[in-house]
Amino acid sequence: MRLARLAHERGAKVVLFTDAWLSPVAEFADVVLPARVEAPSPFDSLVAPMALVETLVAAVHARSGPAAEARMRAAEEASRGEAGT
């Protein structure tokens, strides 16, 4: 909640992925993307919210072009380096 408020106050665009009951962060979000989590089990499922996140990330990445590709490669290389230590 504090991070969303701070980001919002500093002019960042806040995108919230949440369940149908909406996180209190929705108050500060520019975009609210609710997803169903009900499942035929005793536990909520994160399949739908994760699909929503992955779809949006892929779309942003595709629209961002070569700069995003270079950033993604650098992040992957950095994480591989950390995993080896």
C-alpha positions in Angstrom: 0.0 0.0 0.0 2.8 2.4 0.9 4.8 1.6 -2.2 1.7 2.2 -4.5 0.9 5.5 -2.7 4.5 6.6 -3.0 4.8 5.6 -6.7 1.4 7.4 -7.4 2.5 10.6 -5.6 5.8 10.6 -7.7 3.9 10.4 -10.9 4.4 6.7 -11.7 1.7 4.7 -13.5 0.4 2.1 -11.1 -1.0 -1.1 -12.6 -2.7 -3.4 -10.2 -3.3 -7.1 -10.8 -5.8 -8.2 -8.2 -8.7 -10.6 -7.4 -12.4 -9.8 -7.7 -12.4 -8.2 -4.2 -9.9 -5.5 -5.3 -6.9 -4.7 -3.2 -6.9 -1.4 -1.3 -4.1 -0.4 -3.7 -6.9 0.1 -6.3 -7.3 3.6 -4.7 -3.9 4.6 -6.2 -3.9 2.5 -9.4 -4.2 4.0 -12.8 -5.2 0.6 -14.2 -6.9 -2.1 -12.2 -7.0 -5.6 -13.8 -9.1 -8.0 -11.7 -8.9 -11.7 -12.4 -10.9 -14.6 -11.1 -9.2 -16.9 -8.6 -12.0 -19.3 -7.7 -11.2 -22.9 -8.4 -12.9 -26.3 -7.8 -10.6 -26.9 -4.8 -10.1 -25.6 -1.3 -7.5 -23.1 -2.6 -7.7 -20.1 -4.9 -6.0 -20.5 -8.2 -3.4 -18.1 -9.5 -3.6 -19.4 -13.1 -5.8 -16.6 -14.4 -4.0 -13.7 -12.7 -0.6 -15.1 -13.9 -1.9 -15.4 -17.5 -3.0 -11.8 -17.3 0.4 -10.7 -16.0 2.3 -12.7 -18.6 0.1 -11.5 -21.5 0.6 -7.8 -20.5 4.4 -8.2 -20.0 4.7 -9.9 -23.5 2.6 -7.1 -25.1 4.7 -4.3 -23.4 7.9 -6.1 -24.4 6.8 -6.5 -28.0 5.8 -2.8 -28.3 9.0 -1.6 -26.7 11.2 -3.0 -29.5 15.0 -3.5 -29.5 15.7 -1.6 -26.3 13.4 -3.9 -24.3 15.1 -6.9 -25.9 18.5 -5.7 -24.9 17.3 -4.9 -21.3 15.7 -8.4 -21.0 18.9 -10.1 -22.2 21.0 -8.0 -19.7 18.7 -8.9 -16.9 18.8 -12.6 -17.8 22.6 -12.6 -18.0 22.8 -10.8 -14.6 20.5 -13.3 -13.0 22.5 -16.2 -14.4 25.6 -14.7 -12.9 24.0 -14.4 -9.5 22.8 -18.0 -9.6 26.3 -19.2 -10.1 27.7 -17.4 -7.1 
